[in-house]
Amino acid sequence: MHMDTGELKGHKHDTISLLEIVSMEGRYYMARFYLAEQGYVLTDVYDKPLLFNGACAVRDYFHDYQVDRTEVIPPTGTDEMIGMPDSSSETMRVPL
């Protein structure tokens, strides 16, 4: 699911249990967050994922919200290799 920035403002007093800062090709970062065990991708008013220039920019955006836990999910080296078999290894997560 997704939630735009305007909708998110309506949840100022709700607790975000997990904020995931997902690296997109190591250049941009996307915010994925969980409210009441439901996951959302933060989007703009046009329903396009909101991209940030750095992990700290995502964290700063959520500064006024109650966030229990924040994790950065970096890309893996094989994510972009064509023809590589799908690995069943768990995604690396870095607490922030």
C-alpha positions as CSV (number, residue, x, y, z in Angstrom):
1,M,0.0,0.0,0.0
2,H,1.0,3.6,-0.2
3,M,0.3,6.8,1.6
4,D,0.9,10.3,0.3
5,T,2.5,13.1,2.3
6,G,-0.8,14.8,3.0
7,E,-2.4,11.6,4.4
8,L,0.7,11.0,6.6
9,K,0.2,14.4,8.3
10,G,-3.1,13.0,9.6
11,H,-1.1,10.4,11.6
12,K,1.2,12.8,13.5
13,H,0.0,11.3,16.8
14,D,0.2,7.6,15.7
15,T,3.3,5.5,16.4
16,I,5.3,4.3,13.4
17,S,6.5,0.9,14.5
18,L,9.2,0.6,11.8
19,L,10.6,3.1,9.3
20,E,12.6,1.3,6.6
21,I,14.9,3.5,4.5
22,V,15.3,1.6,1.3
23,S,18.3,2.3,-0.9
24,M,17.4,2.6,-4.6
25,E,20.5,1.8,-6.6
26,G,22.6,3.5,-3.9
27,R,21.6,7.0,-5.1
28,Y,18.1,7.6,-3.9
29,Y,16.2,6.5,-0.8
30,M,12.6,5.5,-0.4
31,A,10.6,5.5,2.8
32,R,8.6,2.4,3.8
33,F,6.8,2.6,7.1
34,Y,4.4,0.6,9.3
35,L,1.3,1.9,11.1
36,A,-0.8,-0.6,13.0
37,E,1.1,-3.5,11.4
38,Q,0.1,-2.2,7.9
39,G,3.0,-1.3,5.5
40,Y,3.1,1.8,3.4
41,V,5.4,3.4,0.8
42,L,5.5,7.2,1.2
43,T,4.3,8.9,-2.1
44,D,3.9,12.4,-3.4
45,V,0.4,13.8,-4.3
46,Y,0.7,12.1,-7.7
47,D,1.1,8.6,-6.1
48,K,4.8,8.4,-7.2
49,P,7.2,7.1,-4.5
50,L,8.9,10.1,-2.8
51,L,12.6,9.8,-3.3
52,F,15.2,11.3,-1.0
53,N,18.8,12.2,-1.7
54,G,20.1,10.4,1.5
55,A,19.1,8.2,4.4
56,C,19.5,11.2,6.8
57,A,17.0,13.2,4.6
58,V,14.4,10.4,5.2
59,R,15.1,10.4,8.9
60,D,14.8,14.2,9.0
61,Y,11.5,14.1,7.2
62,F,10.1,11.8,9.9
63,H,11.6,13.9,12.7
64,D,8.2,15.1,14.0
65,Y,6.7,11.6,14.1
66,Q,7.0,8.9,16.9
67,V,9.2,6.2,15.3
68,D,10.0,3.2,17.4
69,R,12.7,1.7,15.1
70,T,14.5,2.8,11.9
71,E,16.5,0.5,9.6
72,V,18.4,1.2,6.4
73,I,18.1,-1.5,3.7
74,P,21.2,-1.2,1.4
75,P,21.3,-2.8,-2.0
76,T,23.1,-6.0,-2.5
77,G,25.7,-6.5,-5.2
78,T,23.8,-9.2,-7.0
79,D,20.4,-7.3,-7.1
80,E,21.2,-5.9,-10.5
81,M,23.0,-8.8,-12.1
82,I,21.0,-10.2,-15.0
83,G,20.6,-14.0,-15.0
84,M,21.5,-14.4,-11.3
85,P,19.3,-16.9,-9.5
86,D,17.1,-15.5,-6.8
87,S,18.9,-16.0,-3.5
88,S,16.9,-17.0,-0.5
89,S,19.2,-15.0,1.8
90,E,17.6,-12.5,4.1
91,T,17.9,-8.8,3.3
92,M,20.6,-6.9,5.2
93,R,19.2,-4.3,7.6
94,V,21.3,-1.6,9.3
95,P,19.8,0.0,12.4
96,L,19.9,3.8,12.3
